[in-house]
Amino acid sequence: MTQWLFPPAQTPSLSIDGDSRRLPVRRILCVGQNYAAHAREMGADPDKPAPFFFAKPADALVVDGSDPAYPSATQNLHYEVELVVALGADARPVGWAVGVDLTRRDLQAEAKAKGRPWEAGKAFDQSAPCGALSLTPPAAGAAIELSVNGDVRQSGRLSDMIWDVDGVLSKAAELWALQPGDLIFTGTPEGVGPLNPGDRVEAVIAGLPPLSFTVRS
């Protein structure tokens, strides 16, 4: 029997809507600039949108109605609503959820300008709020929307994605051996913007359990 120097951390997991089981989470892969309008608002070439991948640690998840804290070392925390796809035993989609990619935009911009990695801007603690999984996928053209304090800030459709879910999985499989428990955040529509302590966020994708949280100070 393995003897640990200290008890290992509990495996992050997601609840499943209408099911007592939970999905254990192995890692989080994210797609950047997978909606053309968002790529343009981030300064990408409007004629050559080119999605790409980055990652967050599994323990960045915020689940089961918990509220993330406003992170340290930033003056510009941003929201990005996304469809989250969870992979099952055959490394194929088994669950779908609403997620929000929280971003220290100022640290990300600094890293971009200096040609450095993005981890401090993207992969920090509590940077991946995620709702309960549905075992039924949303419609290909389902509406996706995020509101802050009741005001709609992002609104689009999943069909606006440059890489659809199958395309995302195909591209990811070229770079990693996808495994059960992998989560993929599939990109965000235009309209990303800042959050402040006390802000109430509501994120929805038609057909999936909604996600809501308040940013703690």
C-alpha distance (Angstrom), angle and dihedral (degrees) to the residues before:
residue distance angle dihedral
M1 . . .
T2 3.80 . .
Q3 3.79 114.5 .
W4 3.81 112.7 -147.8
L5 3.78 125.0 -151.4
F6 3.82 85.4 -140.7
P7 3.84 131.9 -6.2
P8 3.82 112.0 -73.6
A9 3.79 118.4 -115.2
Q10 3.77 118.0 -93.8
T11 3.81 114.3 -98.8
P12 3.82 110.8 -104.1
S13 3.79 112.3 -118.3
L14 3.79 143.8 177.6
S15 3.78 127.9 -131.9
I16 3.80 118.7 -122.3
D17 3.78 119.2 -133.2
G18 3.81 110.2 -111.4
D19 3.82 93.0 -0.9
S20 3.80 130.5 97.0
R21 3.81 92.2 -145.6
R22 3.81 123.7 91.6
L23 3.79 130.3 -145.4
P24 3.83 113.3 -124.2
V25 3.81 111.3 -135.5
R26 3.80 119.9 -137.4
R27 3.82 102.4 176.9
I28 3.79 142.3 -27.8
L29 3.80 123.0 -119.8
C30 3.81 118.4 -173.1
V31 3.79 132.9 -162.2
G32 3.78 117.7 -139.6
Q33 3.81 125.0 -151.0
N34 3.81 95.4 2.1
Y35 3.83 92.5 148.1
A36 3.81 114.8 65.4
A37 3.81 95.1 -141.5
H38 3.80 91.2 52.2
A39 3.81 90.8 47.0
R40 3.80 88.1 55.2
E41 3.81 93.8 48.5
M42 3.82 87.9 53.0
G43 3.80 91.2 54.1
A44 3.81 100.4 -101.4
D45 3.80 122.0 146.0
P46 3.84 103.1 -82.0
D47 3.81 91.3 -147.0
K48 3.80 95.9 49.0
P49 3.80 110.3 42.3
A50 3.80 107.8 -179.9
P51 3.81 117.7 -175.0
F52 3.80 118.1 -151.4
F53 3.79 140.1 178.1
F54 3.79 136.1 -106.8
A55 3.80 130.6 163.8
K56 3.78 144.1 -129.4
P57 3.81 126.3 -163.2
A58 3.79 116.7 -103.9
D59 3.80 90.6 -117.9
A60 3.83 89.8 63.3
L61 3.81 86.4 80.6
V62 3.80 120.1 116.1
V63 3.81 108.9 -163.5
D64 3.79 146.6 164.9
G65 3.79 96.2 38.1
S66 3.81 96.6 -53.4
D67 3.81 118.7 150.7
P68 3.81 119.1 -126.0
A69 3.80 119.4 -132.3
Y70 3.79 121.4 -121.0
P71 3.82 100.6 -100.3
S72 3.77 127.4 -119.4
A73 3.82 125.0 -110.3
T74 3.82 97.0 34.2
Q75 3.78 138.7 96.4
N76 3.81 94.4 -177.3
L77 3.80 116.4 52.8
H78 3.82 112.5 175.7
Y79 3.82 134.9 -163.1
E80 3.83 125.1 -138.2
V81 3.83 118.4 -179.1
E82 3.81 115.1 -147.4
L83 3.79 145.2 172.9
V84 3.81 107.9 -112.1
V85 3.80 119.3 -152.0
A86 3.82 119.3 -160.9
L87 3.80 120.1 -156.4
G88 3.80 121.6 -137.9
A89 3.78 138.3 -160.0
D90 3.81 94.3 -53.7
A91 3.83 92.9 42.5
R92 3.79 88.3 -108.8
P93 3.81 125.4 119.9
V94 3.78 112.3 -72.2
G95 3.81 101.3 158.5
W96 3.79 141.2 23.4
A97 3.80 129.4 -156.6
V98 3.80 145.4 165.2
G99 3.80 113.4 -102.3
V100 3.79 137.3 176.6
D101 3.79 121.2 -145.5
L102 3.82 105.0 -148.7
T103 3.79 112.4 -155.3
R104 3.80 134.7 -167.9
R105 3.80 89.1 -139.9
D106 3.78 95.4 -173.4
L107 3.80 92.3 53.7
Q108 3.80 91.2 44.5
A109 3.82 91.1 51.5
E110 3.80 91.1 48.9
A111 3.80 91.0 50.2
K112 3.81 91.2 49.0
A113 3.79 91.9 50.2
K114 3.81 91.6 51.2
G115 3.80 95.6 40.7
R116 3.80 91.4 -117.5
P117 3.83 131.4 140.0
W118 3.79 119.6 -81.6
E119 3.81 101.2 -133.0
A120 3.80 95.9 112.3
G121 3.80 90.2 51.1
K122 3.79 98.6 43.5
A123 3.82 113.8 14.1
F124 3.80 102.1 56.6
D125 3.82 129.0 127.2
Q126 3.82 115.9 -68.3
S127 3.79 92.4 5.7
A128 3.82 96.5 131.6
P129 3.82 114.6 59.9
C130 3.80 108.8 -177.0
G131 3.78 134.0 -176.9
A132 3.78 128.8 -138.2
L133 3.79 117.3 -65.9
S134 3.78 123.0 -108.7
L135 3.80 116.4 -150.0
T136 3.81 87.9 -149.3
P137 3.81 117.9 72.8
P138 3.79 122.1 -125.9
A139 3.78 119.7 -112.4
A140 3.80 114.7 -83.2
G141 3.80 90.3 -113.6
A142 3.81 97.2 39.8
A143 3.79 117.2 148.5
I144 3.82 117.5 -107.8
E145 3.80 120.1 -162.4
L146 3.80 142.7 165.9
S147 3.80 127.9 -163.1
V148 3.80 130.4 -169.9
N149 3.80 116.0 -155.6
G150 3.80 89.1 -17.0
D151 3.82 95.8 -51.2
V152 3.82 116.3 116.7
R153 3.81 108.8 -124.5
Q154 3.83 102.8 165.1
S155 3.78 127.8 32.4
G156 3.78 130.2 165.0
R157 3.78 145.3 113.6
L158 3.78 131.6 -94.2
S159 3.79 88.0 -123.7
D160 3.83 87.2 68.3
M161 3.81 90.1 72.5
I162 3.81 114.9 115.2
W163 3.82 91.1 -146.9
D164 3.81 110.5 36.0
V165 3.81 118.6 -147.7
D166 3.81 93.5 -85.4
G167 3.79 89.7 48.0
V168 3.81 91.9 49.3
L169 3.80 91.1 51.5
S170 3.80 92.3 47.0
K171 3.81 92.0 50.6
A172 3.81 92.3 45.0
A173 3.80 91.5 50.2
E174 3.81 88.8 58.5
L175 3.82 88.8 61.6
W176 3.82 105.9 31.4
A177 3.79 140.0 24.2
L178 3.79 96.7 -112.6
Q179 3.79 113.7 -137.5
P180 3.80 139.3 -170.8
G181 3.78 110.0 -80.0
D182 3.79 95.6 32.9
L183 3.82 113.6 136.2
I184 3.78 121.6 -154.9
F185 3.80 121.4 -160.3
T186 3.81 101.1 -155.5
G187 3.81 102.9 -155.6
T188 3.79 138.8 -84.9
P189 3.82 137.0 -98.2
E190 3.79 122.8 -121.1
G191 3.78 122.3 -75.9
V192 3.80 101.9 70.3
G193 3.78 114.2 162.3
P194 3.79 148.7 150.3
L195 3.79 131.6 -52.7
N196 3.79 128.3 -158.3
P197 3.79 132.2 -162.0
G198 3.79 109.3 -77.4
D199 3.80 95.4 26.7
R200 3.80 115.4 139.3
V201 3.80 114.2 -138.9
E202 3.81 123.6 -161.7
A203 3.80 118.4 -175.6
V204 3.79 125.5 -176.9
I205 3.79 140.7 177.6
A206 3.79 114.7 -173.1
G207 3.79 109.9 -104.0
L208 3.83 96.9 18.7
P209 3.81 132.4 92.8
P210 3.84 108.1 -89.6
L211 3.79 123.6 -115.5
S212 3.80 123.9 -140.2
F213 3.79 134.4 168.1
T214 3.78 143.0 155.0
V215 3.80 120.9 -127.6
R216 3.79 107.7 -119.9
S217 3.80 120.2 -143.1
